[in-house]
């Protein structure tokens, strides 16, 4: 269960997610903890990335669950994440990579009300 929605996406990212969903079906995101892509949001076909006890569901974007590793969450627990798209290929296994773009996380501090 999600206590507070902590993630959304820009219109550009939403359009790309819709395109990827039409090609690949249901999707999921995982905010990488620093291995291949630093702290890049990675997009997978739903179920291709195995989440576990060390992953926290922080919200959904376009109906796609968005997880973040527990250690990464500790650093970003007071942040709201906005997923965007920029030109350039990431070095990971995220579904958008072959299109010459990559997802990027932008963040801001949560407000008192949030």
ZIKAMO-V518387 format. One record per pair of residues at least 24 apart in sequence whose C-alpha atoms are under 6 Angstrom apart, sorted by the first residue. I is the first residue (numbers start at 0). J is the second residue. D is the distance in Angstrom with one decimal. If there is no record, write none. Layout:
# ZIKAMO-V518387
i=I j=J d=D
i=I j=J d=D
This chain:
# ZIKAMO-V518387
i=4 j=58 d=5.1
i=5 j=57 d=5.6
i=5 j=58 d=6.0
i=5 j=79 d=4.8
i=6 j=58 d=5.8
i=6 j=79 d=5.9
i=6 j=80 d=4.6
i=6 j=81 d=5.6
i=7 j=60 d=5.7
i=7 j=81 d=4.9
i=8 j=81 d=5.0
i=8 j=82 d=4.5
i=9 j=83 d=5.4
i=12 j=83 d=5.1
i=12 j=84 d=5.4
i=26 j=63 d=5.5
i=27 j=63 d=4.9
i=27 j=64 d=5.1
i=28 j=65 d=4.6
i=29 j=65 d=5.8
i=29 j=66 d=4.7
i=29 j=67 d=5.5
i=30 j=67 d=4.7
i=32 j=71 d=5.8
i=35 j=91 d=5.9
i=36 j=91 d=5.9
i=41 j=93 d=4.9
i=42 j=93 d=4.8
i=42 j=94 d=5.6
i=43 j=94 d=6.0
i=77 j=108 d=5.8
i=77 j=109 d=5.6
i=78 j=107 d=5.4
i=78 j=108 d=4.4
i=78 j=109 d=5.1
i=79 j=106 d=5.5
i=79 j=107 d=5.4
i=79 j=109 d=5.7
i=80 j=105 d=5.7
i=80 j=106 d=4.5
i=81 j=105 d=5.1
